[in-house]
């Protein structure tokens, strides 16, 4: 399997009268890492949920590996999902299963591995994210926030996906743990040779995990460029956001 | 004026029709996953044990005391017409045909329907259901189908236990308090009981079990809005399942025993 490219053209999505995505265009080359930036409620999460097929867009084309995911049947979408992984903002670990079953869930659900082999595979992947094999026997509720993020990362990469999504991977973590998670993300993506799409509003994290960056504001992509340029892009909106400045073109507004 | 009034009536009617249609499609999809592989046997067994085994105490106690009360009430009521000898017959027919399935259904709706709605609702608002999809697993097949199948198959077993304990409760009160001779009470019980009484009760139980699982999954699966949404889903699952149990009780009774 090879890394998957992603292409969004004119994607629009409204919830009731509220337009969340207003013609989003994004190109992500195979084997590259894109970070989508934007304030809370700007449409970042909806964008990746549309790519994953969890939300159906109202308009536009979304291609993953050349296939338009908006037109795939449920079965074909689940098959394509085999090649994707996702780290959710809050981890979304399954409370009813121990950590090792969470990590190898996809492999076990598809009977690609026996339960005994899954324990070994879970220990191997947990080691890659800096967790001891003994953590595998714990319940997710027994873990700290940082450990839950690591387990969620382990689950996202355990089936060796070709395209990985990271939703606010450092939210709620202290700066050191955030840097550790970012380092693990970069290691995992490089090891797998996968394409990565992350969303965040943490600038330090964006520079660490992204090669390319795109900023979304009011449901539109307003800038794309190299993640290393963040803060010095020459785009007043992006630079204000990247520097966390109060004054600038982005103003706090009444939310509807 | 008239147009606005008609629109005011039409909107909720259309909304209700849409909800019923969505629920029917949800139920049909769940049933289709029960008969199409792959099957998640481990999930099914986990929920079957939760329903059939861990609901036993509450169902057993409810049935036992209901049988005891029924014997006592029937005796004092029938004494006015010198018809005390009918107590055993009334107890067994009431328990097997009606009270066993209905009370077990209501107890399980409160216990399991609420738990299912709360668990699935929490999974929904914490992105666990979306996570399942990203792990190439259909949530309807993994979460919904095993739960509905488990309640549908487990409730008849619970009703068998409820029937036995309900009749036993009546027997205990009849023989120890009301002065019935043990053999005569048991003879009256067996003489009046027919296979169709038991079968109709078990079919009712399966229908109620399906409804409990369906409502718990439906409200939990479509929960939104955080803790408040989960609470609302839980309450709705129990209330709607309880009302449907009482309504369907009439429908099944009509089908079996219409004169």
HADDOCK unambig.tbl for C-alpha pairs under 7 A between the chains (distance, minus, plus):
assign (segid A and resid 54 and name CA) (segid B and resid 130 and name CA) 6.87 0.50 0.50
assign (segid A and resid 78 and name CA) (segid B and resid 136 and name CA) 4.94 0.50 0.50
assign (segid A and resid 79 and name CA) (segid B and resid 136 and name CA) 6.81 0.50 0.50
assign (segid A and resid 81 and name CA) (segid B and resid 134 and name CA) 5.93 0.50 0.50
assign (segid A and resid 81 and name CA) (segid B and resid 135 and name CA) 6.88 0.50 0.50
assign (segid A and resid 81 and name CA) (segid B and resid 136 and name CA) 5.44 0.50 0.50
assign (segid A and resid 82 and name CA) (segid B and resid 136 and name CA) 5.73 0.50 0.50
assign (segid A and resid 85 and name CA) (segid B and resid 134 and name CA) 6.58 0.50 0.50
assign (segid A and resid 86 and name CA) (segid B and resid 134 and name CA) 6.59 0.50 0.50
assign (segid A and resid 92 and name CA) (segid B and resid 126 and name CA) 5.92 0.50 0.50
assign (segid A and resid 92 and name CA) (segid B and resid 127 and name CA) 5.47 0.50 0.50
assign (segid A and resid 92 and name CA) (segid B and resid 128 and name CA) 4.76 0.50 0.50
assign (segid A and resid 92 and name CA) (segid B and resid 131 and name CA) 6.46 0.50 0.50
assign (segid A and resid 93 and name CA) (segid B and resid 128 and name CA) 6.55 0.50 0.50
assign (segid A and resid 94 and name CA) (segid B and resid 128 and name CA) 6.47 0.50 0.50
assign (segid A and resid 106 and name CA) (segid B and resid 135 and name CA) 5.21 0.50 0.50
assign (segid A and resid 106 and name CA) (segid B and resid 136 and name CA) 6.73 0.50 0.50
